[in-house]
């Protein structure tokens, strides 16, 4: 196993002693506990107490806060109250910089269309790839555009928002380009929101889309109707959002192990012999439901699956490096989030976590960004002071939910690393047989009605009793 020393909370978040003293809840979320517990996976599941993982007060700034008047002036008077944000001066990117027409990209879900955007050779800014951005149909991203415009102005005035902008998906503004949805369609003008393309620099990117928060929809918030809010609440209640405060919405480049598992569930659904189940749930929807119900340790294991054991020790070292890179990247996000000056109401936002799966190395490329701000509102300190007491209470509740979710995800990464990468030697193999409900509908409504059938332990021989060179060890069938 890897002998790397696990850092303290200050090392993870880069905090000084003053800020550290206020983070009792976040400390509990990301701490690894004592080293004596590392060899006991069963005890770790109960170590995380979501009720303690809340922010009891607005955290002090790690850096000096700019005067409120400067922030208000920078936002065109919006921070002083009222009105809509004025567009940033650079929010409209010239269309002449890009190749046209743009072709639609295949996506795993969502209602907004995405398009491939490429710079013209003589228009590409120095230091970035020609496909550094993708285009999102602005018809489904108006609120997201407003969020990025406000963030663009605030990051120039407050280093705390600048730090957060570093861990959020980049957005230079909007542009209007000729786009094609299908091969037989004619090009049509579309307003596109340019967003950072996370695939740049990767040969094969395995990407997780993790929806943050126990509650991902609120009636009346950002135009959400009562019916759509109820549908989202059902999903929240029947998925991992209710258990761990976040859920897997999708994964690009699924490993064979997870594809096989989903195929067994799909086949089990068809074997129920009830036509209405097949009519209501397509195969794509069924697979998505299964992913939404996976716990963090399950989908992180799939994220780290680099192939069968025959692939060699290099793939396992690649997984170790990916875990450490993910811990480091998500720690930067946690640090930026807890330093945001006032509580925010960010509902239904996501965390993207990706790793290179083609180039195997001890230090694989890893990326982590927060994104999807369609149901988020960026609030300044002056605006927060103007809110009614009930509104402040609601904001604080959702902000605690957001911080708790992202802290819990960081904690799960640390737990996975401790179990997988910090063991000097193994003493036994433990085999467990577990049954699981094969009906997607029953599993989502009733929960997993399966259970443990049994387990067996095979104690590994000592080093002295191993064959010469430690090779050709045979594990007997039990």
C-alpha positions in Angstrom: 0.0 0.0 0.0 0.9 3.6 -0.3 2.9 5.0 2.7 1.9 8.6 2.1 1.1 10.4 5.3 -2.5 11.7 5.5 -2.7 15.4 6.2 -4.5 17.2 8.9 -7.5 19.4 8.3 -5.3 22.5 8.1 -3.2 20.7 5.5 -6.3 19.8 3.5 -7.9 23.2 3.5 -4.9 25.5 4.0 -6.5 27.3 6.9 -5.0 29.4 9.6 -5.6 28.7 13.3 -8.4 31.4 13.6 -10.5 29.9 10.8 -9.7 26.4 12.0 -11.2 27.0 15.4 -14.7 27.7 13.8 -14.8 24.6 11.7 -15.9 22.0 14.3 -18.6 20.7 11.8 -16.4 20.6 8.8 -13.6 19.0 10.8 -16.0 16.1 11.6 -16.9 15.8 8.0 -13.4 15.4 6.5 -11.4 14.0 9.4 -10.1 10.5 9.1 -10.3 9.5 12.7 -7.6 7.5 14.5 -5.3 5.2 12.6 -6.4 2.3 14.7 -9.8 2.4 12.8 -8.3 2.1 9.3 -8.4 -1.7 9.3 -12.0 -1.9 10.3 -14.2 -0.8 7.4 -17.4 -1.7 9.2 -16.8 1.0 11.9 -16.3 3.8 9.4 -19.9 3.9 8.1 -21.1 5.2 11.5 -18.3 7.7 12.0 -20.0 10.4 10.0 -22.8 12.3 11.8 -24.7 14.5 9.4 -26.4 16.3 12.3 -23.0 17.6 13.5 -21.9 18.6 10.1 -23.5 22.1 9.9 -22.1 25.6 10.0 -23.2 27.2 13.2 -22.1 30.6 12.2 -20.8 32.5 9.2 -17.2 31.6 8.9 -14.6 34.4 9.2 -12.8 35.4 6.1 -9.4 34.0 5.5 -8.5 37.3 3.7 -9.5 40.8 4.2 -13.0 41.7 3.1 -13.4 44.6 0.6 -15.6 47.5 1.6 -19.3 46.9 0.9 -19.4 50.1 -1.1 -16.8 48.7 -3.5 -18.7 45.5 -4.0 -21.9 47.5 -4.6 -20.3 49.7 -7.1 -18.7 46.8 -8.9 -22.1 45.1 -9.3 -23.6 48.2 -10.8 -25.5 49.0 -7.6 -27.1 45.6 -7.4 -25.6 44.8 -4.0 -27.3 47.9 -2.6 -30.6 46.3 -3.5 -33.1 45.9 -6.3 -32.9 45.5 -10.1 -31.3 43.0 -12.4 -27.6 42.6 -12.8 -26.0 44.5 -15.6 -24.3 42.3 -18.1 -20.5 42.1 -17.7 -18.6 44.1 -20.3 -17.1 41.0 -21.8 -20.2 38.8 -21.6 -20.8 38.7 -25.4 -17.9 36.8 -27.1 -17.5 37.7 -30.8 -18.9 34.9 -33.1 -16.1 35.6 -35.6 -13.7 33.7 -33.3 -15.3 30.3 -33.8 -15.8 27.7 -36.5 -19.4 27.3 -37.8 -21.7 25.5 -37.9 -21.5 23.9 -34.4 -22.6 20.3 -34.1 -24.7 18.9 -31.2 -22.9 16.9 -28.5 -24.3 13.6 -27.0 -25.2 14.1 -23.3 -26.3 11.6 -20.6 -29.3 13.7 -19.5 -30.8 17.1 -18.9 -33.0 19.2 -21.1 -30.4 21.7 -22.5 -28.7 21.0 -25.7 -24.9 21.2 -25.9 -22.8 22.0 -28.9 -19.2 21.5 -29.9 -17.4 24.9 -30.1 -14.0 25.3 -31.7 -11.8 28.4 -32.2 -10.6 29.4 -35.7 -6.9 28.8 -36.0 -6.0 32.5 -36.2 -8.5 33.5 -33.4 -7.5 31.0 -30.7 -6.2 32.8 -27.5 -2.7 31.8 -26.6 -2.3 29.0 -24.1 -5.7 27.3 -24.5 -7.0 24.5 -26.7 -9.2 25.1 -29.7 -12.0 23.2 -28.1 -11.5 24.7 -24.6 -15.2 25.5 -24.4 -18.5 23.9 -25.2 -21.8 25.7 -25.9 -25.0 25.3 -23.8 -28.3 26.5 -25.3 -29.0 29.8 -23.6 -32.7 29.1 -23.8 -32.2 26.7 -20.9 -29.4 28.6 -19.1 -30.7 32.2 -18.4 -30.3 31.9 -14.7 -26.9 30.3 -15.1 -25.8 33.2 -17.3 -26.8 35.6 -14.5 -24.8 33.6 -11.9 -21.6 33.7 -14.0 -22.0 37.4 -14.7 -22.2 38.2 -11.1 -19.3 35.9 -10.2 -17.2 37.5 -12.9 -17.6 40.9 -11.2 -17.3 39.8 -7.6 -14.1 37.8 -8.2 -12.4 41.0 -9.3 -13.4 42.7 -6.0 -13.1 40.0 -3.3 -10.4 37.3 -3.2 -12.8 34.9 -1.5 -15.0 34.9 -4.6 -11.9 34.7 -6.8 -10.9 31.5 -5.0 -14.3 30.1 -5.6 -14.2 31.0 -9.3 -11.1 28.9 -9.6 -12.9 25.8 -8.6 -16.1 26.5 -10.5 -16.5 25.7 -14.2 -15.1 28.5 -16.3 -17.4 30.8 -18.4 -16.2 33.7 -20.5 -19.7 34.7 -21.6 -22.2 34.1 -24.5 -22.0 34.0 -28.2 -24.4 33.5 -31.1 -23.4 30.8 -33.6 -24.9 28.6 -36.4 -25.8 25.2 -34.8 -27.0 21.8 -36.1 -29.0 19.5 -33.8 -29.2 16.5 -36.2 -27.4 15.3 -39.4 -30.5 16.2 -41.5 -31.2 19.5 -39.8 -30.4 22.9 -41.3 -28.1 25.3 -39.4 -29.9 27.8 -37.2 -28.8 30.7 -35.1 -28.6 29.9 -31.3 -27.4 31.9 -28.3 -24.9 29.7 -26.5 -23.5 30.0 -23.0 -19.8 29.1 -23.3 -18.7 26.7 -20.5 -15.3 25.1 -19.8 -14.8 21.8 -21.6 -13.5 19.4 -18.9 -12.4 16.9 -21.5 -9.5 19.1 -22.7 -6.2 17.5 -21.9 -7.6 14.0 -21.4 -7.4 11.0 -23.8 -10.2 9.1 -22.1 -12.0 10.9 -19.3 -14.1 8.9 -16.8 -16.4 11.7 -15.4 -18.8 11.6 -12.4 -21.7 14.0 -12.2 -22.6 14.2 -8.5 -25.8 16.1 -7.5 -25.2 17.9 -4.2 -27.8 18.4 -1.4 -30.5 16.4 0.3 -33.1 18.6 -1.4 -32.6 19.5 -5.0 -35.9 21.3 -5.8 -38.1 23.9 -4.1 -41.6 25.0 -5.2 -41.5 28.5 -6.8 -37.7 28.8 -6.7 -36.3 29.7 -10.1 -39.6 28.9 -11.8 -40.0 25.4 -10.4 -43.6 24.3 -10.5 -45.3 22.3 -7.7 -45.5 19.2 -9.9 -41.9 19.3 -11.0 -40.8 20.0 -7.4 -42.8 17.0 -6.2 -41.2 14.8 -8.8 -37.7 15.9 -7.7 -38.6 15.3 -4.1 -39.6 11.7 -4.9 -36.2 11.2 -6.5 -34.4 12.8 -3.5 -36.3 10.6 -1.1 -35.7 7.3 -3.0 -32.0 7.8 -3.9 -28.7 8.3 -2.1 -29.5 12.0 -1.6 -31.6 11.0 1.4 -28.8 8.8 2.8 -25.6 10.7 2.2 -26.7 14.1 1.0 -25.7 13.6 -2.7 -26.3 11.2 -5.5 -24.6 10.0 -8.7 -26.5 11.5 -11.7 -24.3 9.9 -14.3 -20.8 8.5 -15.2 -19.1 8.6 -18.5 -17.0 5.6 -19.6 -18.6 3.1 -17.2 -16.3 0.2 -16.2 -17.3 -3.3 -17.2 -18.0 -4.3 -13.6 -20.7 -1.6 -13.3 -22.1 -2.2 -16.8 -22.5 -5.9 -15.9 -24.2 -5.0 -12.7 -26.7 -2.7 -14.4 -27.4 -5.3 -17.1 -28.4 -7.8 -14.4 -30.8 -5.3 -12.9 -32.3 -4.5 -16.3 -32.7 -8.2 -17.0 -34.3 -8.7 -13.6 -36.8 -5.9 -14.4 -37.8 -7.5 -17.7 -38.2 -10.9 -16.0 -40.9 -9.6 -13.8 -43.3 -10.2 -16.6 -45.3 -7.0 -15.9 -45.7 -5.0 -19.2 -46.4 -1.7 -17.4 -42.9 -1.7 -15.9 -41.3 -2.0 -19.3 -43.5 0.8 -20.6 -42.9 3.2 -17.8 -39.1 2.8 -17.4 -36.8 2.7 -20.5 -33.5 0.9 -20.2 -31.7 4.3 -20.0 -33.9 5.5 -17.2 -33.5 2.2 -15.3 -29.7 2.5 -15.5 -29.9 6.1 -14.3 -32.1 5.1 -11.3 -29.6 2.4 -10.3 -26.7 4.9 -10.4 -28.7 7.4 -8.3 -29.1 4.7 -5.6 -25.4 3.8 -5.4 -23.7 4.9 -2.2 -20.4 6.9 -2.4 -18.1 4.0 -1.7 -19.8 2.0 -4.5 -19.6 4.5 -7.3 -16.1 5.6 -6.2 -15.0 2.0 -6.5 -16.4 2.0 -10.0 -14.7 5.3 -10.8 -11.4 3.7 -9.7 -11.9 0.5 -11.6 -9.1 0.5 -14.2 -9.6 -3.1 -15.4 -9.1 -6.7 -14.2 -6.3 -7.7 -11.8 -4.5 -9.2 -14.7 -3.8 -5.7 -15.9 -1.0 -5.5 -13.3 0.0 -3.4 -10.3 0.3 -0.3 -12.4 -3.5 0.0 -12.6 -3.8 -0.1 -8.8 -1.1 2.5 -8.4 -3.0 4.6 -11.0 -6.1 4.3 -8.8 -4.2 5.3 -5.7 -2.9 8.4 -7.5 -6.4 9.2 -8.7 -7.7 9.1 -5.2 -5.1 11.4 -3.8 -5.6 13.8 -6.7 -9.3 13.8 -6.1 -8.8 14.4 -2.3 -6.6 17.3 -3.1 -8.9 18.8 -5.8 -12.1 18.5 -3.7 -10.3 19.9 -0.6 -9.7 23.1 -2.6 -13.4 23.2 -3.4 -14.2 22.8 0.3 -11.8 25.5 1.3 -13.3 27.9 -1.2 -16.8 27.1 -0.2 -16.4 27.6 3.6 -14.7 30.9 3.0 -17.7 32.4 1.1 -18.7 35.4 3.2 -22.5 34.8 3.5 -24.9 31.8 3.2 -26.1 31.0 -0.3 -29.1 29.3 -1.7 -27.6 26.9 -4.2 -30.1 24.1 -5.0 -29.6 21.3 -7.4 -26.0 22.1 -8.3 -23.4 19.5 -9.1 -19.8 18.4 -8.7 -17.8 17.0 -11.6 -15.0 14.6 -10.8 -12.9 13.1 -13.6 -9.9 10.9 -14.1 -7.7 9.8 -17.0 -8.3 6.1 -17.7 -6.2 5.5 -20.8 -2.7 6.7 -19.8 -1.8 4.6 -16.8 0.6 6.4 -14.4 1.3 6.9 -10.7 0.1 10.5 -11.0 -2.9 10.5 -13.3 -4.7 13.6 -14.4 -7.7 14.5 -12.2 -10.2 17.3 -12.5 -12.9 18.5 -10.1 -15.2 21.4 -10.6 -18.6 22.6 -9.3 -21.2 23.6 -11.9 -24.9 23.7 -12.9 -26.1 27.0 -11.4 -29.5 27.1 -13.0 -31.2 27.0 -9.6 -28.6 28.9 -7.7 -28.5 32.6 -6.7 -25.3 34.4 -5.8 -25.9 36.6 -2.8 -23.7 39.4 -1.6 -23.2 40.5 2.1 -25.3 43.6 1.6 -28.2 41.7 0.0 -28.1 39.1 2.8 -28.5 41.8 5.4 -31.6 43.1 3.6 -33.4 39.7 3.8 -36.2 39.1 6.3 -35.4 36.8 9.3 -37.4 34.0 7.8 -35.5 34.3 4.5 -32.2 34.3 6.2 -33.2 31.2 8.1 -34.1 29.4 4.9 -30.8 30.5 3.2 -28.8 29.2 6.1 -30.7 25.9 6.0 -29.9 25.3 2.4 -26.3 26.5 2.8 -25.7 24.1 5.6 -27.1 21.4 3.3 -24.7 22.3 0.6 -21.6 22.5 2.8 -22.7 19.2 4.5 -23.0 17.5 1.2 -19.6 18.5 -0.2 -17.9 17.9 3.1 -19.4 14.4 3.3 -18.2 13.7 -0.3 -14.7 14.8 0.8 -14.9 12.5 3.8 -16.0 9.5 1.7 -12.9 10.1 -0.6 -10.7 10.1 2.5 -12.3 6.9 3.9 -11.8 5.2 0.5 -8.2 6.2 0.5 -7.6 5.0 4.0 -9.0 1.6 3.4 -7.5 1.1 -0.1 -4.1 2.8 0.0 -2.9 2.9 3.6 -2.5 -0.8 4.5 1.1 -2.1 4.8 0.1 -5.8 4.6 -3.1 -7.9 4.2 -3.7 -10.7 6.7 -6.8 -12.3 5.3 -9.4 -12.4 2.5 -13.0 -12.0 3.6 -15.7 -13.1 1.1 -19.3 -12.0 1.5 -22.4 -13.2 -0.4 -25.2 -10.7 -0.7 -28.5 -10.8 -2.5 -30.1 -7.6 -4.0 -33.5 -6.7 -5.3 -33.5 -7.1 -9.1 -36.6 -4.9 -9.7 -35.7 -1.3 -10.2 -39.3 -0.2 -9.2 -39.4 -2.3 -6.1 -35.9 -1.3 -5.1 -36.7 2.5 -5.5 -40.0 2.3 -3.6 -39.3 -0.4 -1.0 -35.6 -0.1 -0.8 -33.1 -3.0 -1.2 -34.9 -6.0 0.3 -31.9 -8.3 -0.2 -29.6 -9.3 2.6 -26.4 -11.1 3.6 -26.4 -14.9 3.0 -23.1 -15.6 4.5 -19.3 -14.9 4.7 -16.1 -16.8 4.8 -12.5 -15.9 5.8 -9.3 -17.2 4.5 -6.2 -16.3 6.6 -3.2 -15.6 4.5 0.0 -17.5 5.3 2.8 -15.7 7.0 5.8 -14.4 5.1 8.0 -17.2 6.4 5.6 -19.9 5.1 5.3 -18.4 1.6 6.9 -20.2 -1.3 10.3 -18.9 -2.3 9.9 -15.4 -3.8 6.4 -15.2 -2.5 4.9 -16.3 -5.8 2.3 -19.0 -6.8 0.1 -18.4 -3.8 -3.1 -20.5 -4.3 -6.3 -19.5 -2.5 -8.4 -22.7 -2.1 -12.1 -22.8 -2.9 -14.3 -22.6 0.2 
